[in-house]
Amino acid sequence: MKYYIAFVVLGLACAVFATSVARVEEKIWKNLEESETTNIKISFRKSNTKSAFDRFNSLKLTTREAKLNTYHAILKEHADIVQADVAAMLNKARSYGKNHELFQLWITNELIVRNVDKEVVEILRDHPDVASLEAEWFIQLEDDLEEEYAAPRSNNTILIQWGVERVGAPDVWATGINGQGAVVGVTDTGARATHVALRYTYRGNSPGENHNYNWFAPTGQAAVPSDTNGHGTHVIGSASGTEGIGVAPGSRWITCRGCATAACSNFDLLGCGQWMTCPTTTSNTAPDCSRAPNVVNNSWGGGGNNPWYDAVINGWRAVGIVPIFSAGNSGPGCSTLLSPGDRPGAIGIASIAANNQRSGFSSNGPTVDGRRNPLVAAPGTSIPSASHLDDVNLRTLSGTSMSAPHATGVVALIFQRNPQISVEGVTDALARGAIPHAATGVTCGGIGDATFPNNHVGYGRLWAPYAVAAA
């Protein structure tokens, strides 16, 4: 009881010195009416991540490893200083019997607190360092399952899936480029890492089995990869799978579970964005930024013109990580792109069907603020890839979630060709490696689809041989 009272007194002391109370999202109070605890994100009055970002940019570093390590060091130090008093208070509260858990977002200078009760929320509201308390929210995955079947073979020869062939990946493989040396990051529902098409390209299996720096789950911090939904397993297969399903079968993949089910927590997605910038062990310790991927696939999104993920995207670009996002499945109307794929730093990917026409579900630009988007289109209708239900079968899904990993695979091919290429260089190569296709007579943002680039498929259908050559 003595410790409990001391904690309350500490909170009251904070209230006395606060110039104004923090903004508390109404949803937090509603959640606490329905449950004893909830999850929140703390933003700080002296956050000023721009100053840390500007400090990093002023160094003008040239090597990838120097950029990754320095970016992490500067932002982590800044966050530690700004968050120190609040973090100390919350940790002390745990010693008084509170059961909340802390997860630092140094990449945005915020602090996630899970399982926090009303008393602690009230104390945080009155703390002078706290600017706002925000509730957790979710993005829904919206891809269509069509069928599940065994991986096709002819006379025991692997058959190349139509999407892989349509982006011209086999032509690039014939030149000796299959993504070797490139690392693909995927933020999604997880992975069935034992699937025959994924097990040999999972970086956690090469050599031996080691999930540290190769797999992370912000919630729960599971020690072993898993996928109860299947979306992530399918996406990984299209980018880095073997057995004819992946564009870059020589690449290695790592993954972070930002979507525990068909719903993706914004807290987990931020945690994954940070982990991709500087991977850690499965228990979120011992960061090693040299293990960061070259490209991150993000086959998820929701709403429009929402800047909530900008800090992650800008950080990736600053250290040379390519940010690939699905355009969204809210077509065929104009200005239906989803965030973060519609944001200025993101590379948005539209979907085409087997007839080379834009998929009817594929979201279109322009963005809400008038920018042309997406960048290019890739196969996304009726795409076979790895199933999460066993280690052999494939399943077919449709969506821009499926087109994005085809582009991600092409980026891996580009990195094998040119390991030092910049994010801007990759973007240019993808655009130059696109093929215009027949128009259907539709217009968005005053640009008809006979003009390239447009707001339907951007520069056109992605063609790996041209993109790799342009790198």
Number of C-alpha atoms within 10 A of each C-alpha: 7 7 13 14 11 13 21 15 13 15 20 16 14 18 19 12 11 16 11 15 18 22 14 19 13 11 14 19 15 11 15 16 12 9 12 11 20 23 21 24 19 25 21 21 14 14 20 14 19 12 12 18 18 10 14 20 14 9 10 9 14 10 11 20 16 14 21 24 17 17 24 23 15 17 22 19 12 19 25 14 12 20 23 11 14 19 17 11 17 21 16 14 20 14 12 16 10 17 14 19 14 16 17 20 21 21 25 23 23 21 22 24 21 19 16 21 17 18 13 18 20 16 21 25 24 23 27 20 25 24 20 18 24 17 19 16 13 16 16 14 22 18 18 12 14 12 11 16 12 11 20 15 12 7 5 7 10 14 13 19 19 17 27 24 18 20 28 18 26 20 14 24 17 9 9 12 22 27 27 18 16 25 27 32 31 32 28 32 29 32 32 25 27 17 21 17 30 28 19 22 26 27 25 21 17 12 9 8 10 16 20 21 28 27 32 31 28 22 16 10 14 14 15 17 22 21 21 16 20 21 28 29 29 32 33 36 32 31 34 34 31 24 21 27 31 33 36 36 29 24 28 28 29 30 32 29 29 29 29 20 18 18 17 21 20 18 25 22 25 21 26 26 27 23 28 31 31 22 27 23 19 23 15 16 11 13 17 17 24 16 18 27 26 26 26 28 27 28 29 29 24 19 13 19 17 15 13 14 19 17 20 22 25 17 22 27 19 19 27 24 24 28 25 26 31 34 41 33 27 20 19 16 17 19 25 22 33 26 25 29 30 34 25 17 21 27 26 32 38 37 33 27 21 15 9 17 18 29 26 16 20 28 31 32 28 23 24 16 11 10 15 22 30 31 26 34 37 30 34 28 26 20 26 29 30 35 28 25 17 12 16 16 19 25 21 19 23 23 31 33 32 33 32 31 34 34 31 31 34 31 33 34 31 29 25 23 21 15 15 13 16 19 22 12 15 22 21 15 22 29 23 20 23 26 16 18 17 10 12 11 8 15 18 17 17 10 17 17 23 15 15 17 21 25 31 37 33 26 24 31 28 30 25 30 21 19 24 25 14 17 23
